[in-house]
Amino acid sequence: MDTLITLGLASLALVAALLWWILRGRRRDRSLVRLLDLADEMEGLLNRSQVRMQSLQAVVGRVPADMAAVAQASLESALPVREAKRDLLQHRLWIKYHGQSARQAELDAACAALDRARERLASGLAELERAGAELAKATEANEQAAVREPPTLRRPASKP
């Protein structure tokens, strides 16, 4: 009878260990999938940011040159987006080479870091969208007002 109880407890301990190992593996898999999904989201946001910055150049080109110089320089500089894409590539390479061997805490930290970066980028893109819409609206109103004013008061046309 004691042997049967001992065998039962050993079996229970083995099943518990096996269950823990399976759940741990699933958590790792979910973390790796989450990392890859976040990297894909980041890449999409970076691409959308780049496209939006290019589309804003046309709006900024309609603003008088003395007022648009800083905005135009910011929009023409692709360096921040390029750097962010390079950082994202480094994350992808880390996932490729270290993802399977990384501790769960490292995977959790990487997920948290990418999630924070994605949130900042999404917030920045939303801000860029708002600023672009406000600039387009102000530019449109300015152009309509300029049509109504006498030609002697008009600014020289800016060159895009």
N, CA and C of each residue as an Amber inpcrd file, in Angstrom:
protein
   480
   0.8130000  -1.1830000   0.0000000   0.0000000   0.0000000   0.0000000
   0.8670000   1.2600000   0.0000000   1.9510000   1.2530000   0.7900000
   2.8500000   2.4020000   0.8270000   3.5230000   2.6060000  -0.5330000
   3.8220000   1.5310000  -1.1950000   4.4420000   1.6250000  -2.5140000
   3.4740000   2.2520000  -3.5040000   2.2270000   1.9100000  -3.4100000
   1.2030000   2.4580000  -4.2970000   1.0330000   3.9640000  -4.0560000
   1.0370000   4.3920000  -2.8290000   0.9310000   5.8180000  -2.4970000
   2.1640000   6.5610000  -2.9930000   3.3280000   5.9690000  -2.7740000
   4.5670000   6.5870000  -3.2300000   4.5770000   6.6930000  -4.7520000
   4.1610000   5.6590000  -5.4260000   4.1000000   5.6610000  -6.8860000
   3.0830000   6.7020000  -7.3740000   1.9620000   6.8070000  -6.6950000
   0.9450000   7.8000000  -7.0460000   1.4720000   9.2220000  -6.8690000
   2.1600000   9.4860000  -5.7670000   2.7300000  10.8230000  -5.5310000
   3.8210000  11.1490000  -6.5490000   4.6280000  10.1660000  -6.8780000
   5.6780000  10.3660000  -7.8840000   5.0500000  10.6620000  -9.2440000
   3.9840000   9.9470000  -9.5700000   3.2850000  10.1870000 -10.8350000
   2.6760000  11.5880000 -10.8460000   2.0840000  11.9670000  -9.7450000
   1.4960000  13.2960000  -9.6330000   2.5620000  14.3830000  -9.7810000
   3.7150000  14.1660000  -9.1460000   4.8190000  15.1240000  -9.2630000
   5.3190000  15.1940000 -10.6970000   5.3840000  14.0720000 -11.3860000
   5.8300000  14.0310000 -12.7840000   4.8300000  14.7560000 -13.6820000
   3.5350000  14.5210000 -13.4550000   2.5090000  15.2020000 -14.2430000
   2.5600000  16.7030000 -13.9890000   2.7470000  17.1180000 -12.7440000
   2.8350000  18.5450000 -12.4160000   4.0380000  19.1810000 -13.0960000
   5.1740000  18.4870000 -13.0740000   6.3790000  19.0130000 -13.7240000
   6.1790000  19.1080000 -15.2340000   5.5570000  18.0960000 -15.8190000
   5.2940000  18.1000000 -17.2560000   4.3330000  19.2290000 -17.6250000
   3.2920000  19.4030000 -16.8320000   2.3290000  20.4790000 -17.0600000
   3.0070000  21.8410000 -16.9450000   3.8590000  22.0230000 -15.9440000
   4.5950000  23.2800000 -15.7870000   5.4710000  23.5360000 -17.0030000
   6.1520000  22.5040000 -17.4800000   7.0540000  22.6450000 -18.6350000
   6.2710000  23.0240000 -19.8840000   5.1020000  22.4090000 -20.0870000
   4.2650000  22.7150000 -21.2590000   3.7550000  24.1580000 -21.1810000
   3.2580000  24.5560000 -20.0140000   2.7470000  25.9240000 -19.8540000
   3.8520000  26.9560000 -20.0300000   5.0370000  26.6420000 -19.5260000
   6.1890000  27.5380000 -19.6910000   6.5210000  27.7020000 -21.1680000
   6.5010000  26.6010000 -21.9020000   6.7740000  26.6550000 -23.3430000
   5.7300000  27.4660000 -24.0900000   4.4810000  27.3130000 -23.7000000
   3.4200000  28.0850000 -24.3440000   3.5770000  29.5820000 -24.0510000
   3.9560000  29.9040000 -22.8300000   4.1610000  31.3150000 -22.4810000
   5.3000000  31.8930000 -23.3070000   6.3810000  31.1290000 -23.4600000
   7.5050000  31.5850000 -24.2870000   7.0450000  31.8150000 -25.7220000
   6.2740000  30.8520000 -26.2350000   5.7820000  30.9770000 -27.6080000
   4.9090000  32.2200000 -27.7590000   4.0190000  32.4430000 -26.7890000
   3.1680000  33.6430000 -26.8430000   4.0150000  34.9140000 -26.7880000
   5.0530000  34.8990000 -25.9680000   5.9280000  36.0750000 -25.8570000
   6.6590000  36.3270000 -27.1730000   7.1520000  35.2800000 -27.7990000
   7.8500000  35.4360000 -29.0840000   6.9020000  35.9290000 -30.1710000
   5.6950000  35.3750000 -30.1950000   4.6970000  35.8330000 -31.1650000
   4.3620000  37.2940000 -30.9100000   4.2140000  37.6650000 -29.6500000
   3.9240000  39.0630000 -29.2910000   5.0590000  39.9820000 -29.7390000
   6.2920000  39.5540000 -29.5330000   7.4420000  40.3530000 -29.9730000
   7.4020000  40.5760000 -31.4820000   7.1390000  39.5180000 -32.2220000
   7.0970000  39.6430000 -33.6830000   5.9170000  40.5080000 -34.1300000
   4.7790000  40.3620000 -33.4630000   3.6240000  41.2040000 -33.7940000
   3.9110000  42.6780000 -33.5090000   4.5410000  42.9450000 -32.3710000
   4.8980000  44.3280000 -32.0410000   5.8870000  44.8970000 -33.0530000
   6.8440000  44.0920000 -33.4670000   7.8100000  44.5510000 -34.4730000
   7.0950000  44.8670000 -35.7810000   6.1370000  44.0370000 -36.1660000
   5.3680000  44.3060000 -37.3880000   4.5480000  45.5880000 -37.2540000
   3.9190000  45.7830000 -36.0930000   3.1540000  47.0120000 -35.8610000
   4.0560000  48.2310000 -35.9300000   5.2290000  48.1240000 -35.3140000
   6.1830000  49.2410000 -35.3390000   6.5850000  49.5690000 -36.7780000
   6.8750000  48.5440000 -37.5410000   7.2760000  48.7710000 -38.9300000
   6.1550000  49.4540000 -39.7100000   4.9240000  48.9990000 -39.4930000
   3.7860000  49.6410000 -40.1550000   3.6350000  51.0980000 -39.7540000
   3.7810000  51.3870000 -38.4710000   3.6920000  52.7720000 -38.0010000
   4.8110000  53.6320000 -38.5780000   6.0140000  53.0750000 -38.6390000
   7.1410000  53.8250000 -39.2090000   6.9060000  54.1090000 -40.6880000
   6.3870000  53.1370000 -41.4090000   6.1010000  53.3520000 -42.8250000
   5.0070000  54.4000000 -43.0120000   3.9550000  54.3200000 -42.1680000
   2.8880000  55.3240000 -42.2540000   3.4120000  56.7110000 -41.9020000
   4.2980000  56.7910000 -40.9180000   4.8860000  58.0810000 -40.5400000
   5.6770000  58.6640000 -41.7000000   6.4390000  57.8150000 -42.3550000
   7.2550000  58.2620000 -43.4810000   6.3670000  58.7830000 -44.6110000
   5.2990000  58.0520000 -44.9220000   4.3750000  58.4740000 -45.9740000
   3.6960000  59.7800000 -45.5830000   3.2810000  59.8880000 -44.3270000
   2.6040000  61.1130000 -43.8720000   3.5470000  62.3040000 -43.9330000
   4.7880000  62.1090000 -43.5550000   5.7610000  63.2060000 -43.6190000
   5.9560000  63.6560000 -45.0630000   5.9890000  62.7190000 -45.9890000
   6.1330000  63.0810000 -47.3970000   4.9100000  63.8330000 -47.9000000
   3.7210000  63.4110000 -47.4680000   2.5080000  64.0990000 -47.9230000
   2.4010000  65.5000000 -47.3240000   2.9550000  65.6890000 -46.1280000
   2.9230000  67.0220000 -45.5100000   3.8570000  68.0060000 -46.2120000
   4.8440000  67.4940000 -46.9280000   5.7480000  68.3960000 -47.6420000
   4.9870000  69.2420000 -48.6560000   3.9580000  68.6530000 -49.2770000
   3.1590000  69.4200000 -50.2360000   2.4060000  70.5540000 -49.5380000
   1.8770000  70.2780000 -48.3490000   1.1540000  71.3160000 -47.6030000
   2.1260000  72.4020000 -47.1450000   3.2690000  71.9900000 -46.6050000
   4.2590000  72.9630000 -46.1300000   4.8050000  73.7620000 -47.3090000
   4.8560000  73.1580000 -48.4860000   5.3150000  73.8720000 -49.6740000
   4.3980000  75.0150000 -50.0730000   3.1460000  74.9730000 -49.6370000
   2.1950000  76.0480000 -49.9450000   2.2980000  77.2110000 -48.9740000
   3.0020000  77.0190000 -47.8630000   3.1710000  78.0670000 -46.8570000
   4.3460000  78.9480000 -47.2920000   4.2750000  80.2440000 -47.0180000
   5.4000000  81.1190000 -47.3730000   6.7190000  80.5920000 -46.8080000
   7.7560000  80.6950000 -47.5990000   9.0550000  80.0980000 -47.2790000
   9.6080000  80.5620000 -45.9310000   9.4200000  81.8430000 -45.5940000
   9.9600000  82.3270000 -44.3220000   9.2650000  81.6940000 -43.1190000
   8.0460000  81.2250000 -43.2990000   7.3130000  80.5990000 -42.2100000
   7.5140000  79.0770000 -42.1810000   7.8760000  78.5030000 -43.3190000
   7.8980000  77.0410000 -43.4280000   9.2830000  76.4230000 -43.3420000
  10.3070000  77.2160000 -43.1400000  11.6780000  76.6900000 -43.2110000
  11.9390000  75.5830000 -42.2010000  11.5510000  75.7870000 -40.9610000
  11.8070000  74.7900000 -39.9160000  10.9990000  73.5240000 -40.1790000
   9.7230000  73.7030000 -40.5260000   8.8760000  72.5330000 -40.7900000
   9.3960000  71.7460000 -41.9810000   9.8140000  72.4400000 -43.0170000
  10.3340000  71.7670000 -44.2120000  11.6010000  70.9890000 -43.8800000
  12.4770000  71.5770000 -43.0870000  13.7110000  70.8750000 -42.7030000
  13.3920000  69.6210000 -41.8930000  12.4170000  69.7100000 -41.0100000
  12.0250000  68.5450000 -40.2060000  11.4430000  67.4540000 -41.0830000
  10.6290000  67.8280000 -42.0390000   9.9940000  66.8390000 -42.8990000
  10.9850000  66.2010000 -43.8680000  11.9780000  66.9640000 -44.2890000
  12.9510000  66.4170000 -45.2320000  13.9530000  65.4940000 -44.5600000
  14.1190000  65.6160000 -43.2720000  15.0640000  64.7670000 -42.5540000
  14.4280000  63.4140000 -42.2770000  14.9050000  62.4020000 -42.9580000
  14.3900000  61.0450000 -42.7580000  15.2070000  60.3010000 -41.7040000
  16.1620000  60.9990000 -41.1050000  17.0620000  60.3460000 -40.1580000
  16.3480000  59.6990000 -38.9780000  15.4190000  60.3600000 -38.2930000
  14.7610000  59.6900000 -37.1560000  14.0330000  58.4040000 -37.5550000
  13.3710000  58.4110000 -38.7010000  12.6600000  57.2100000 -39.1500000
  13.6600000  56.1250000 -39.5140000  14.7360000  56.5130000 -40.1770000
  15.7750000  55.5310000 -40.5300000  16.3910000  54.9180000 -39.2800000
  16.6580000  55.7470000 -38.2780000  17.2280000  55.2410000 -37.0260000
  16.2540000  54.3040000 -36.3230000  14.9770000  54.6530000 -36.3360000
  13.9750000  53.7950000 -35.7040000  13.8670000  52.4620000 -36.4450000
  13.9550000  52.5000000 -37.7650000  13.9210000  51.2480000 -38.5310000
  15.1680000  50.4050000 -38.2520000  16.2920000  51.0600000 -38.0770000
  17.5220000  50.3270000 -37.7400000  17.3900000  49.6830000 -36.3540000
  16.8470000  50.4290000 -35.4020000  16.6220000  49.8710000 -34.0710000
  15.6590000  48.6860000 -34.1280000  14.6370000  48.8120000 -34.9370000
  13.6760000  47.7240000 -35.0920000  14.3430000  46.4920000 -35.7020000
  15.2110000  46.7100000 -36.6700000  15.9560000  45.5900000 -37.2550000
  16.8230000  44.9170000 -36.2000000  17.4310000  45.7000000 -35.3260000
  18.2310000  45.1200000 -34.2450000  17.3550000  44.2810000 -33.3130000
  16.1390000  44.7310000 -33.0440000  15.2090000  43.9440000 -32.2280000
  14.8810000  42.6250000 -32.9270000  14.6230000  42.7130000 -34.2250000
  14.2970000  41.4870000 -34.9800000  15.4710000  40.5150000 -34.9740000
  16.6750000  41.0440000 -35.1210000  17.8520000  40.1700000 -35.0840000
  18.0280000  39.5460000 -33.7030000  17.7610000  40.3210000 -32.6580000
  17.8510000  39.7670000 -31.3030000  16.8440000  38.6240000 -31.1390000
  15.6360000  38.8340000 -31.6350000  14.6070000  37.8010000 -31.5560000
  15.0740000  36.5500000 -32.3000000  15.6350000  36.7650000 -33.4770000
  16.0680000  35.6300000 -34.3000000  17.1680000  34.8240000 -33.6060000
  18.1630000  35.5180000 -33.0810000  19.3340000  34.8200000 -32.5430000
  19.2300000  34.4630000 -31.0620000  18.4250000  35.1960000 -30.3010000
  18.3790000  34.9720000 -28.8510000  16.9920000  34.6330000 -28.3290000
  15.9690000  34.7370000 -29.1740000  14.6010000  34.5420000 -28.7180000
  14.3560000  33.1740000 -28.0970000  14.8670000  32.1270000 -28.7050000
  14.6230000  30.7720000 -28.1920000  15.3980000  30.4800000 -26.9120000
  16.5340000  31.1420000 -26.7330000  17.3560000  30.8550000 -25.5550000
  17.1920000  31.8970000 -24.4450000  16.4670000  32.9670000 -24.7330000
  16.3130000  34.0330000 -23.7370000  15.4470000  33.5690000 -22.5740000
  15.7500000  34.1200000 -21.4110000  14.9150000  33.8500000 -20.2430000
  13.5730000  34.5580000 -20.4240000  12.5660000  34.0740000 -19.7390000
  11.2360000  34.6630000 -19.8540000  11.2490000  36.1310000 -19.4340000
  12.0420000  36.4640000 -18.4390000  12.1280000  37.8620000 -17.9930000
  12.6800000  38.7500000 -19.1080000  13.6370000  38.2430000 -19.8690000
  14.1890000  39.0150000 -20.9950000  13.1310000  39.2010000 -22.0810000
  12.3680000  38.1520000 -22.3490000  11.3020000  38.2580000 -23.3460000
  10.2360000  39.2560000 -22.8940000   9.8840000  39.1990000 -21.6130000
   8.9040000  40.1410000 -21.0810000   9.4160000  41.5780000 -21.1740000
  10.6960000  41.7720000 -20.8580000  11.2860000  43.1180000 -20.9360000
  11.3210000  43.6170000 -22.3780000  11.6460000  42.7300000 -23.3140000
  11.6790000  43.1170000 -24.7280000  10.2780000  43.4750000 -25.2110000
   9.2790000  42.6960000 -24.8030000   7.8840000  43.0070000 -25.1710000
   7.4750000  44.3670000 -24.6170000   7.8140000  44.6110000 -23.3620000
   7.4510000  45.8850000 -22.7290000   8.1340000  47.0640000 -23.4320000
   9.4040000  46.8850000 -23.7790000  10.1450000  47.9650000 -24.4540000
   9.5480000  48.2570000 -25.8240000   9.2530000  47.2230000 -26.5880000
   8.6580000  47.4340000 -27.9130000   7.2510000  48.0150000 -27.7920000
   6.5160000  47.5930000 -26.8050000   5.1740000  48.1170000 -26.6050000
   5.2110000  49.6090000 -26.2640000   6.1460000  49.9940000 -25.3970000
   6.2890000  51.4270000 -25.0570000   6.6900000  52.2260000 -26.2990000
   7.6190000  51.7050000 -27.0830000   8.0590000  52.4080000 -28.2930000
   6.9090000  52.5270000 -29.2920000   6.1200000  51.4670000 -29.4190000
   4.9740000  51.4890000 -30.3220000   3.9570000  52.5300000 -29.8750000
   3.7080000  52.6040000 -28.5730000   2.7600000  53.5990000 -28.0490000
   3.2490000  55.0200000 -28.3180000   4.5520000  55.2510000 -28.0900000
   5.1040000  56.5930000 -28.3500000   4.9910000  56.9410000 -29.8340000
   5.3060000  55.9750000 -30.6890000   5.2480000  56.2200000 -32.1240000
   3.8090000  56.4480000 -32.5810000   2.8750000  55.6660000 -32.0820000
   1.4640000  55.8460000 -32.4450000   0.9690000  57.2150000 -31.9840000
   1.3880000  57.6240000 -30.7960000   1.0120000  58.9350000 -30.2820000
   1.6220000  60.0400000 -31.1480000   2.8790000  59.8750000 -31.5120000
   3.5410000  60.8640000 -32.3730000   2.8990000  60.9450000 -33.7430000
   2.5030000  59.8000000 -34.2890000   1.8430000  59.7950000 -35.5930000
   0.4870000  60.4860000 -35.5120000  -0.2530000  60.2370000 -34.4420000
  -1.5490000  60.9090000 -34.2590000  -1.3510000  62.4210000 -34.1410000
  -0.2920000  62.8190000 -33.4270000   0.0250000  64.2440000 -33.2950000
   0.3980000  64.8370000 -34.6550000   1.1610000  64.0900000 -35.4290000
   1.5440000  64.5350000 -36.7670000   0.3090000  64.6810000 -37.6490000
  -0.6170000  63.7340000 -37.5370000  -1.8650000  63.8050000 -38.3050000
  -2.6590000  65.0570000 -37.9310000  -2.7810000  65.3240000 -36.6110000
  -3.5130000  66.5170000 -36.1650000  -2.8420000  67.7970000 -36.6550000
  -1.5150000  67.8440000 -36.5020000  -0.7900000  69.0420000 -36.9360000
  -0.9260000  69.2380000 -38.4400000  -0.8700000  68.1490000 -39.1750000
  -1.0290000  68.2400000 -40.6280000  -2.4110000  68.7370000 -41.0160000
  -3.4280000  68.2360000 -40.3290000  -4.7930000  68.6780000 -40.6240000
  -4.9700000  70.1540000 -40.2780000  -4.4240000  70.5680000 -39.1360000
  -4.5180000  71.9740000 -38.7430000  -3.7510000  72.8640000 -39.7170000
  -2.5830000  72.4230000 -40.1450000  -1.7840000  73.1950000 -41.0950000
  -2.5100000  73.3040000 -42.4320000  -3.0990000  72.1990000 -42.8860000
  -3.8320000  72.2310000 -44.1570000  -5.0200000  73.1880000 -44.0640000
  -5.7110000  73.1320000 -42.9440000  -6.8720000  74.0140000 -42.7470000
  -6.4310000  75.4750000 -42.7030000  -5.3660000  75.7700000 -41.9620000
  -4.8670000  77.1460000 -41.8600000  -4.3370000  77.6310000 -43.2000000
  -3.6700000  76.7650000 -43.9180000  -3.1310000  77.1380000 -45.2310000
  -4.2530000  77.4410000 -46.1990000  -5.2900000  76.6030000 -46.1760000
  -6.4550000  76.8250000 -47.0370000  -7.1110000  78.1690000 -46.7210000
  -7.3070000  78.4520000 -45.4280000  -7.9150000  79.7230000 -45.0230000
  -7.0260000  80.8920000 -45.4240000  -5.7240000  80.7340000 -45.2700000
  -4.7800000  81.7830000 -45.6400000  -4.8090000  82.0340000 -47.1430000
  -4.8770000  80.9720000 -47.9220000  -4.9120000  81.1330000 -49.3840000
  -6.2040000  81.8060000 -49.8240000  -7.3210000  81.4540000 -49.1750000
  -8.5920000  82.0960000 -49.5120000  -8.5660000  83.5800000 -49.1400000
  -7.9650000  83.8910000 -47.9950000  -7.8640000  85.2940000 -47.5830000
  -6.9380000  86.0580000 -48.5190000  -5.8750000  85.4140000 -48.9830000
  -4.9180000  86.0820000 -49.8690000  -5.5550000  86.4430000 -51.2020000
  -6.5000000  85.6480000 -51.6510000  -7.1760000  85.9390000 -52.9160000
  -7.9940000  87.2270000 -52.7930000  -8.5110000  87.4760000 -51.5980000
  -9.3690000  88.6520000 -51.3960000  -8.5790000  89.9360000 -51.1430000
  -7.3110000  89.8470000 -50.8040000  -6.5600000  91.0630000 -50.4890000
  -5.9450000  91.6600000 -51.7530000  -5.6630000  92.9400000 -51.7080000
  -5.0950000  93.6100000 -52.8920000  -3.7120000  93.0240000 -53.2260000
  -3.3690000  92.9540000 -54.5020000  -2.0840000  92.3760000 -54.9220000
  -0.8690000  93.0710000 -54.3060000  -0.9750000  94.3130000 -53.9650000
   0.1710000  95.0260000 -53.3930000   0.4940000  94.5630000 -51.9810000
  -0.4490000  93.9520000 -51.3020000  -0.2330000  93.4850000 -49.9310000
   0.1760000  92.0140000 -49.8610000   0.1510000  91.3310000 -50.9810000
   0.4440000  89.8970000 -50.9850000   1.9330000  89.6240000 -50.8330000
   2.2340000  88.5200000 -50.1630000   3.6210000  88.0310000 -50.0550000
   4.0310000  87.4340000 -51.3850000   5.3210000  87.4460000 -51.6420000
   5.7700000  86.7630000 -52.8610000   5.4480000  85.2660000 -52.7440000
   5.1220000  84.6520000 -53.8460000   4.7730000  83.2210000 -53.8520000
   5.9900000  82.3950000 -53.4640000   5.7350000  81.3670000 -52.6450000
   6.8420000  80.4820000 -52.2690000   7.0510000  79.4470000 -53.3400000
   8.2620000  78.9450000 -53.4240000   8.6010000  77.9320000 -54.4210000
   8.6970000  76.5860000 -53.7320000   7.8810000  75.6080000 -54.1680000
   7.9260000  74.2900000 -53.5300000   9.1820000  73.5320000 -53.7890000
